[in-house]
């Protein structure tokens, strides 16, 4: 579950292959808001919809193989700060 604590901005959460977060964010901008800034790309493992301020969203997915993955918000410009690592043990 991802809770959007913002009072004014929409956010999403995408789990992607390691090292692809910035490219996926750029592709997300091209996908546009109507597609939740989620691009069709094989590097996207899981994604929430675009979540309104103060709301929450869930995504269920099968854990990928052991390793380190990236997560990122693909709303325009958010990937610069809203990103991190997701580890599968």
C-alpha positions as CSV (number, residue, x, y, z in Angstrom):
1,X,0.0,0.0,0.0
2,X,1.2,3.5,-0.9
3,X,-0.2,6.4,1.0
4,X,0.1,9.8,-0.8
5,X,0.8,12.2,2.1
6,X,0.8,15.2,-0.2
7,X,-1.9,17.9,0.2
8,X,-1.7,19.0,-3.5
9,X,0.1,16.6,-5.8
10,X,-0.7,13.3,-7.3
11,X,1.9,10.5,-7.0
12,X,2.4,6.9,-8.1
13,X,4.8,4.1,-7.2
14,X,6.6,1.9,-9.8
15,X,8.9,-1.0,-9.1
16,X,11.3,-1.3,-12.0
17,X,14.5,-3.1,-13.0
18,X,17.7,-1.8,-11.4
19,X,19.1,1.2,-13.1
20,X,16.0,2.0,-15.2
21,X,14.2,4.4,-12.8
22,X,15.1,7.7,-14.7
23,X,14.4,6.2,-18.1
24,X,11.0,4.8,-16.9
25,X,10.2,8.3,-15.4
26,X,10.9,9.9,-18.8
27,X,8.8,7.3,-20.6
28,X,6.1,7.9,-18.1
29,X,5.9,11.5,-19.0
30,X,5.4,10.5,-22.6
31,X,2.7,8.0,-21.6
32,X,0.8,11.0,-20.0
33,X,-1.6,11.5,-17.1
34,X,-4.4,9.6,-18.7
35,X,-2.2,6.5,-18.4
36,X,-1.1,7.4,-14.9
37,X,2.4,8.2,-16.2
38,X,3.0,4.5,-16.3
39,X,4.7,3.5,-19.6
40,X,4.4,0.2,-21.3
41,X,7.9,-1.1,-20.7
42,X,9.2,-4.6,-19.8
43,X,11.3,-3.0,-17.1
44,X,8.2,-2.1,-15.1
45,X,7.5,-4.9,-12.6
46,X,4.6,-3.3,-10.7
47,X,2.8,0.0,-10.5
48,X,0.1,1.8,-8.6
49,X,-2.4,4.0,-10.4
50,X,-1.9,7.8,-10.0
51,X,-3.0,8.5,-6.4
52,X,-4.7,11.7,-5.4
53,X,-3.5,13.8,-2.5
54,X,-4.4,12.3,0.9
55,X,-5.4,9.0,-0.6
56,X,-3.9,5.5,-0.8
57,X,-3.5,2.9,-3.5
58,X,-2.4,-0.8,-3.5
59,X,-0.5,-2.9,-5.9
60,X,0.0,-6.7,-5.6
61,X,2.7,-8.5,-7.5
62,X,4.8,-11.6,-7.5
63,X,8.2,-10.8,-6.0
64,X,11.0,-10.8,-8.6
65,X,14.1,-12.9,-8.1
66,X,16.6,-12.0,-5.3
67,X,18.3,-8.7,-5.9
68,X,18.1,-5.0,-5.8
69,X,15.5,-3.1,-7.8
70,X,14.5,0.6,-8.1
71,X,11.3,2.3,-7.2
72,X,10.2,5.7,-8.5
73,X,7.3,8.1,-8.8
74,X,6.9,8.9,-12.5
75,X,4.8,12.1,-12.1
76,X,6.7,14.7,-14.1
77,X,9.8,15.8,-12.3
78,X,9.2,13.7,-9.2
79,X,11.8,11.1,-10.0
80,X,14.6,13.4,-9.0
81,X,13.7,13.0,-5.3
82,X,11.0,10.3,-5.1
83,X,13.0,7.2,-5.7
84,X,14.8,4.5,-3.8
85,X,15.9,0.8,-3.7
86,X,13.7,-2.2,-3.2
87,X,15.5,-5.4,-2.0
88,X,14.3,-8.9,-2.5
89,X,16.0,-11.4,-0.2
